[in-house]
């Protein structure tokens, strides 16, 4: 049986918020946007975010650099350790949720989880590179 996930507003993180976070050197303008907030019995609150303003080498991307991670499911506690300043609490969101839907299908099949490390550690782990500044 899969873990139930229920939309929640019982978190300091709310859909449409734009947060600054501890970044890698050279990405100080990077920020994250809250896409969805869900509660799970055993995992706790799961905050789905998009990260923008990155500089990730990617030979498959035009120009060789990606600037966005479109979907990252985070444990609320890991986000608490990552964020520094709330910039805005009402960003309009695009209707894109392909990343979430892909993750949710894998999660429901027991093949995906959430990140319980900080945002910068996730980025460094995923692509390599320096720790937070």
Secondary structure, DSSP 8 states (H G I E B T S, - for coil): ----EEE---SS--TT-EEEE--BTT-TT-EEEEEEEEEETTTEEEEEEEEEEEEEE-TTSGGGEEEEEEEEEEEHHHHHHHEEEEEES-----S--HHHHHHHHHHHTT----B-S-HHHHHHHHH----B-
